[in-house]
Structure formats: structure tokens, C-alpha cells
């Protein structure tokens, strides 16, 4: 069965009205054409009022404060950055990390296993300590002075003595 083009659908219906076309066939064809027309109208309405708006609505910008915005940044406020000043990799050690003596308190110590942890004063850092790194006999709650050394599993407290 040949599908008629839009302007000739009345001719097509009249051809069905002949001896081979029954009333039901004509009604079905009218409904089919009406559905196609409604579908075409809905499609046009969707295109006319599309919320997408294309690529412009999908682009986001980051302003100088790090906030996401939908407007492009002001080119007059743009600052030049020297690419050589940007440090890549591990930052260099600060003086705080290399200072030898630190103070803290023994938070936990298991004498049977020979290890524990020290909480550093003035920060929330917690360091592992082994009995071999202790210079004095110490127990939980003692104030201590210690040095930091990098071990296989991170920073360890060494040369631990009463403070």
C-alpha cells in the first residue's frame, strides 16, 4: 500500500471509497492520517520550545574565586601566570618538618608487643613509636620529646625521651 503525501491524502481517501473500500477502511485511514498530523504538530512544538538550547546552555565557566558560572569571565580581570613558577611534583620540605625536637603525649603503648602511638602537641598528627626508638622507660599518658624519621610505612617517632 502506497503512503500518500500530505496534500493528496483526500485523493487517497476518495480512492478507498470505491467498491473495494469499506466504511471501516476509510475510518481507519482517516484516524491514521489524523495521528500523523498530530504527531507532526507535537514535533514542531517540541522543536520550537526546546529546553536544550544547544551547546551554549551546556558550557560552564569558572570565575577567579573558583565558582562555576554560566557567564564567561571578564577578559579585563585576566591575570598572566608564569608557567615556570608553577611547581609540579612533591613540594620541598618546610622548616617545620625538618625541626629536630617535637613534643607530645603517648596516646597508646602496648608493652607486650613493644609499640605505640604519640600525639604531637599543637597538631592532630599521630606518630608510630617502637620500643627500640625509646631512650627512657615510658608509659601511656607521659609527656615526651621526640624526633621524626621516615620509615617504610610513614613517619615514625625516634629518640623518644621524657619531656
N, C-alpha and C positions, 0 to 999 in steps of 0.2 A: 504494500500500500504506500503510495507516494504522499509525503507530508507536504501540505500546501504552504506557500509563502504567506506572510502576514496579510497583504492586501487582497489576496484571492481566496480567502477562506470561505467567503459567501458562495463563490462558484462551486467550491468543493462540496459545500452542504447541499446545494441545488442538485449536483450530480448524484448525491446519495438519495435524493428524494425520488429518483426514478423507480422503476419496477423492482430493482434489486435492493433498494434501501428501505428499511422499515423505520417506523417511528422511533424505536429504541436505538437504532444505529445513529439516527440523526441527533437524538438527545445526548447520547454518549459522546459523539463528536463535538457537539456544542460545549459540553462540560469540559472536555479535554482542551479545547481551544481557549475557553474561559480561564482554566487553570494556568495555561501557558502565559496568558496575558497578565494574570495576577502575579505570577512568578516574575515576569519581566518588570512589572511596576515595582515590586519589592526590591529587586536587584538594583534598579535605578535609584530608589530611595536610600538604600544602603550606601551606594557609591556617593550620593550627594551629602549624606550626613555621616561619613566615616569618621570614627574617633581616632584612627591611626594617624592620619595626617602625614604619613611618610617618615623619612629619615630625620627631619628637623625635630620632631617630637621625641625621638629616641636618644638624641645626643645630650649628654650631661657634661658640665664643666666643673672644675674645682677652683674655688677662689683662693686668694692669698692666705686665708686662715684655714684652709683645708676642708671647707664645707662644700658640699655638692650643690650646684645651682643650675638653672636652666638657661641662664643668660651668659654669653661669652665674657671673659674677663676684659677689663678696661686696658687697652694697649698702652695708655699713658702711665699706668701704675706698674708696668712690667719692669723687673729688675734683671740686670745681666748678672750671670753667675759664672765665675771662672771654673771651668771643668777640672782644672788641675788642683783646685782647693778641696774637691770632694774626696774624702778618704774612703777607699774601698778596702775591705778585709777587716782583720781584727784590729781594734783600736790599740794604741800604745798604752802601756801601763801608767797609771796615775801615781802620784806620791803616796796616796792613802794605801794602795795595795802593797807598795814596797816598804812601808814603815815597819820596822822590825818588831817592836813590842806592842801587844794588844792586851786589853783586859777583858775579863768576862767571868762567868759563873758556870760551874759544872752543873749541867741540867740533868744528866743521866750518866751513871757509870756502873757497869757490871763487873765486879771484881773477879768473879769466877771465869769470865770469858776474856777479861783484860781490855775492854774498850768502853767508850762512852762518847758523850757529845758536850760541847761547850757552847753556850750562848754568849755572843760578843756584846759588851756594853755599848749602848748608843746606836745599835743597828739590830736588825732582826736576823742576822747571819748566825748560822749554826755550823760548827766545825766538828769533824770526827777527830777523836783522840784515842791513841793506843797506849797501853801501859808502858811500852818501850819508849814513848816520847815524853814520859813524865820524869821530872827531876826529883820531885818530892812525893811523899805518900799523901794522896788526896782522896776525898770522898764527895758524894753529891752535895751541892749547895756551897762548896768552898769557892771563894773569890780567887781567881788565878790570873797570872800574867803568862802570855804565850806568844809564839811566833807562828807564822803560816808557811806551809810548804806544799807544793803541788805534788799530789800522789797519783797513783794510777786511776783512782775513782774520783778525783776532785781535790779540793783543798783540805789539808789535814793540819791539826794543831800539833806543834812540836815544841820542845824545850819548855814544857808546862811546869810552872812553879807557883807556890802560894803567893798571893798578892796582897 
